[in-house]
């Protein structure tokens, strides 16, 4: 059941809440929403945590402003409204939002998990122009194919597997909102060195099959003071969908205090 938080900025943040235990705030990526990004892992996570699945701008009833810092400001305000410091987990674009929100409100974040935060220039200007041309023609399928193949490195067979699994339709349905994400990220000034003072423990998750250069993982390893890196073997950018049991087990183990197999 959707719930609503009135942000000091005047925006409305919508979310779903379920489970029992310490608070865990989930911030989804692009080409997904608060439901589809976490559908295969939420039931298990809710057995360990009180899960708040945030609907980002353009999803649910959320009305956050047009920039990435706007979204982060509203998320930080939401974190301050929770009765105790929360675990915060962001995926892809949502990882960039979560990182900025944690820096804005570090006292309200217990641990921060970032799954492959993208570089702002992961989509080159000419590719961004192609996305916008696709949008003028309402070619959301073509936009999604371009993004998944040229930014995330998926092959045609990989995309066919997503279609066969029934995941592609929800990806395409979110393409219009995702284009706003891509544009906001492209205009975001991001310098990993800005986060050197972040005292929150951070886990950086990365799939071994992902195009690692597209993500800021290694740069953040070099700058964050309290950081671990976890490589998800045989996975790419969507381990919560491609290996949900593995993802829940490793993430829960980290959040509940056990050390991971690979650390920085």
Secondary structure as the mmCIF struct_conf table of DSSP 4:
data_model
#
loop_
_struct_conf.conf_type_id
_struct_conf.id
_struct_conf.beg_label_comp_id
_struct_conf.beg_label_asym_id
_struct_conf.beg_label_seq_id
_struct_conf.end_label_comp_id
_struct_conf.end_label_asym_id
_struct_conf.end_label_seq_id
STRN STRN1 UNK A 2 UNK A 6
TURN_TY1_P TURN_TY1_P1 UNK A 8 UNK A 9
BEND BEND1 UNK A 10 UNK A 10
STRN STRN2 UNK A 12 UNK A 19
BEND BEND2 UNK A 20 UNK A 21
STRN STRN3 UNK A 22 UNK A 27
BEND BEND3 UNK A 30 UNK A 31
TURN_TY1_P TURN_TY1_P2 UNK A 34 UNK A 41
HELX_RH_AL_P HELX_RH_AL_P1 UNK A 42 UNK A 45
TURN_TY1_P TURN_TY1_P3 UNK A 46 UNK A 48
STRN STRN4 UNK A 49 UNK A 55
TURN_TY1_P TURN_TY1_P4 UNK A 57 UNK A 58
BEND BEND4 UNK A 59 UNK A 59
TURN_TY1_P TURN_TY1_P5 UNK A 60 UNK A 61
BEND BEND5 UNK A 66 UNK A 67
HELX_RH_AL_P HELX_RH_AL_P2 UNK A 68 UNK A 81
BEND BEND6 UNK A 82 UNK A 84
STRN STRN5 UNK A 86 UNK A 91
TURN_TY1_P TURN_TY1_P6 UNK A 92 UNK A 92
HELX_RH_AL_P HELX_RH_AL_P3 UNK A 93 UNK A 104
BEND BEND7 UNK A 105 UNK A 105
HELX_RH_3T_P HELX_RH_3T_P1 UNK A 106 UNK A 108
STRN STRN6 UNK A 109 UNK A 115
HELX_LH_PP_P HELX_LH_PP_P1 UNK A 117 UNK A 117
STRN STRN7 UNK A 118 UNK A 118
HELX_LH_PP_P HELX_LH_PP_P2 UNK A 119 UNK A 119
TURN_TY1_P TURN_TY1_P7 UNK A 120 UNK A 121
BEND BEND8 UNK A 122 UNK A 123
HELX_RH_AL_P HELX_RH_AL_P4 UNK A 125 UNK A 136
TURN_TY1_P TURN_TY1_P8 UNK A 137 UNK A 138
HELX_RH_AL_P HELX_RH_AL_P5 UNK A 140 UNK A 150
TURN_TY1_P TURN_TY1_P9 UNK A 151 UNK A 151
BEND BEND9 UNK A 152 UNK A 152
HELX_RH_AL_P HELX_RH_AL_P6 UNK A 156 UNK A 164
TURN_TY1_P TURN_TY1_P10 UNK A 165 UNK A 166
HELX_RH_AL_P HELX_RH_AL_P7 UNK A 168 UNK A 173
TURN_TY1_P TURN_TY1_P11 UNK A 174 UNK A 174
HELX_RH_AL_P HELX_RH_AL_P8 UNK A 175 UNK A 186
TURN_TY1_P TURN_TY1_P12 UNK A 187 UNK A 187
HELX_RH_3T_P HELX_RH_3T_P2 UNK A 192 UNK A 195
TURN_TY1_P TURN_TY1_P13 UNK A 196 UNK A 197
BEND BEND10 UNK A 200 UNK A 200
STRN STRN8 UNK A 201 UNK A 207
TURN_TY1_P TURN_TY1_P14 UNK A 208 UNK A 209
BEND BEND11 UNK A 210 UNK A 210
HELX_RH_3T_P HELX_RH_3T_P3 UNK A 212 UNK A 214
STRN STRN9 UNK A 215 UNK A 215
BEND BEND12 UNK A 216 UNK A 216
HELX_RH_AL_P HELX_RH_AL_P9 UNK A 217 UNK A 221
TURN_TY1_P TURN_TY1_P15 UNK A 222 UNK A 223
BEND BEND13 UNK A 225 UNK A 226
STRN STRN10 UNK A 227 UNK A 232
TURN_TY1_P TURN_TY1_P16 UNK A 233 UNK A 234
BEND BEND14 UNK A 237 UNK A 237
HELX_RH_AL_P HELX_RH_AL_P10 UNK A 239 UNK A 242
BEND BEND15 UNK A 243 UNK A 243
HELX_RH_AL_P HELX_RH_AL_P11 UNK A 244 UNK A 255
TURN_TY1_P TURN_TY1_P17 UNK A 256 UNK A 257
HELX_LH_PP_P HELX_LH_PP_P3 UNK A 258 UNK A 260
BEND BEND16 UNK A 261 UNK A 262
#
